[in-house]
């Protein structure tokens, strides 16, 4: 495995010292963190029906407790060209907040859309609550715009779990736009994730469920990140399955990402995915 880039090491250090303050960060620095817990959110849940697809339970989105740099959704410059880079996370109604996605899995999947770009690779890093890099991975990109998928390693023991319950972790996606070895020009976005303990009923349902069933269960209990990650894999494995496509459409409709429904999976952890030019 490659070592983290100098850029990400510097990024982590600057975060820990509180030195990073871009224009975007200044815009979100004034948000008010919320102390609502996982159990507190359950009272505010509502159901969202997605056409013929899955029904998603809508949870109150929490704001991150730290000022964060970069941007969470939009476009930026790479090799002198504007490139769209969008993390697949639900939109939030409240302005000046950075959403914290919630997962019940020790190794969730992170999805990022990358538009047409000259960049040949991208880097994903997971930061601990004290801003240290605890996991990183490089992926190759092809010339096809599409969705890049990162899945954390599956832990064999509790000690190997990267995400500890009830802790917020920042993740960083960096598009390699370096010219002449200068990685400071990389296009970077960020997000947040928190792992929570599943309630007994949910754990029981997941225990013997198939991957298709798990996607529906995650949606029912309001874990959009887990549902979307499962559906992304199913969409790759069952490319011609109309039900999988309908469920994927429901997930992205719910998240306000309708424009990405037809986008292909172009890269995943450890490999570049072959894509059909007609997709």
N, C-alpha and C positions, 0 to 999 in steps of 0.2 A: 504493500500500500504506500502511495506517495505521502510524503510529509505535507502538513498544511502549508499553503503558500505563505510567503513573507507578508503578503497583504492581510491574510486572515489573522496571522499572529499579531500584526500591528493593530488590526481592527479590534481584536479581543483585548489587547493591552489598553488601548485608548478607551474602550468601554469601561474597563475596570477603574480607570482613573477619571472617568467622567469628562474626557477631553473632546469627544466627538460631538459636533453640533452643526449639522448641515442646515440648509434652509428648510428642508422637510422636517428635520428634527425640531427646529424652532416652532414649526407650525403645530406639532403635536405635543410639545413639551408642557403645554398648559392643561392637559387632560387631567381629570380627577380620577385617581384609582379607586376601585370599588373593593370592598371587603366581602362581598357576597360569596358564599361558599357554594359547593356543588349542591348540597341539600337545599340551600336557600333558593336556588334557581328553579327547582322542580315545581314550585307553586306558580311560576310564570309561564309554564309551557303551554303551547297551543299546537294543534295538528295542522299540517299543511298537506293537502292532497295534490299529487302531481299527475294530472291526467290519468292515464291507465297504468302509470308506474307506481313507485313506492310512495308511502305516506310518511312524511318527515315530521318529527316532533320538534318544534321550534323552542330552543332554549335562549335565555337571556345571555348575551355575549358579554364577557368580562373584558375590562381594559387591562392592559399590562401595567405593572406597578413602576416601571422604569422608563425614563426618557429613552427614545430609540432613534438611531440615525437611519439614513436611506429612505426608501419609500416602500409602501406596502402594495400598491397596485398602480400600474401605468406604464410609462415608457421612459427610456433614457438613451444616452448616446454611447455607441460602441463602434470603434473604428471609423469615427466621423459620421456614422449613420444612426438615425433614430430606430431603436429596437424596442418592441413591446415585450415586456417581461411581467407576467401576472401570476401570482400565487393563487392556487385554487382554494380559496377560503370564502365563506359566506360574507356578503357585504354587511356592514353595520350601519344602522340608521344614525347613531350618535356621531357627531363630528369630533375630530381631534382625539380619536381613540385608536389604539392598536389592538385588534382582537386577539384573545387567547383561545385557541382551539383546544377542545377537551377530548381526550382519548381514554379508553379503558385498556388499551393494548400496550405491552411493554416495548413493542417494535412497530409503531405506526408507519404509515406511508405518507410522504409529502409530495404534492403535485405542483408543478410550476409550468406555465405555458411560456414558451420562448418563440417569438416571431422570427421572421427571416433575418439572418445575421451571418457575418463573416467569421464569427467566433467558432472555434473548433472544439472547445471543451468548456465545461462549467464545473464549479466546485460547490459542494454542500458541506456545511459545518453545523454542528450542534454545540451550543454553549451551555455550560453549567450555570446555576444561579449566581455564582461568583465570577462569571464571565470567562472562565477558562474553556478552551476547546476540548471537548471530551470525545468527539467523533468527527471525522471528515471523510469525504469521498470525492473523487474526480469522475466525471462521466464525459464520454465523447459525444459530440453533436454532429448530425449530418445537415445537409442544406435544406431539409424540409422543416417548415414551421410546425410546431406541435408541442405535445406535453411531455415533460421530463418527469420521471418517477423515481423517488428515493425511498427505500425501505430500510429502516434500521435493522441491524443484525438481530436474529432471534436468539435471545439469551438461553443458555442451557441451565443456568442456576440463577438464583436471586441476586447473587453477588455480581453477575455479569449484566444485570439490567442497567441500561443507560438512563432510563427515565424512572425516577423514584416517585412514588405517589405523593400528591399534594405539593409538588414543587413546580414552579414555572421555569421553562427553558426557552431560550431564544435560539432560533435557527437562522442561518444566513445562506443565501444562494448568490453566488458570484459568477457572472459571465466573464470569461477570460478575454479581455480586450487589450491586454498589455502589448505595448509596442516598444521594442528595444529593451525588454526586461522590466519595464516600469508597470508594475501591477496596480499602482494607485489609480489608474484609469479604468479599472474593472467596473462593470455595471452590477450593482449589488442591491438586493432586496432582502427583507427580513420578515420574520413572523414569530409567533409565540405558541407554545404548546404546554399543556398541563395534563398529566396522567392522574386519573382518579380511580378509586376502587369501585368496581361494578357492584350494584346491589345484588342481593342473593338471587332474586328472580331472574335478572338479566344473565348472571353467571350460569345459572342452570340451563337457560335456553341456549346459550352459546356452546355449552359443553359438547353437545352431540349434533350440532347444526352443520350443514354443508356450507360451502362458501356462498352459494346463492342465498341460502336461508340466513346466513350471518348478515349479509347486506341489508335484508329486510328488517332484521332484529335491531341492527344499529340505527337504522332510520326510525324505527318505531320508538326507540328510547332516546332519540335526539342526538346521537353521536355522528354528526355529519362527516367529520374527518375519517372515521373508521368506515362508514358506509361508502364514501367516495373512493377511498383507497382500495377497498374490496371490489368495487364495481370497475375500477380502472383495470385491475388484473383480469377480471372476468371478461371485460370488453376486449382485452388482448387475446384471451384464450378462446373466446367464442365470438369471432368477428361477425358471423352471420346470424346471430341469435337476436330476434326482434325484441324479446322480453328484456334481455340485458341492455339493449340500446334504449328501450323505453325507461328503464330504471336509471340509467346514466343521465338521460335527458331530464328526468324528474329531479335528480340530485343537483344538476347544474342550473335548472330553472329556479330551484329553491335558493341557491347561492347567488343568484343574479349574474350568472355567467353563461347566459344563453348563447353568446357569440362563440363560445368554445365547444359547443356540443359535438360538432362534427370534426374537431381537430384530432389528428391521430396521435398515438403514443409513439414518440420518436426515439426515446432513450430511457433506459432504466438503470438501476444500480448494477454496475458491472458489465454493461453491454450497450451497444447501439442497436436499436430495433430497425429491421428492414421494413420500409414502408412502401405502399403502392402509390405511384405518382397520381393515380386517379382519385385517391382519398382526399 
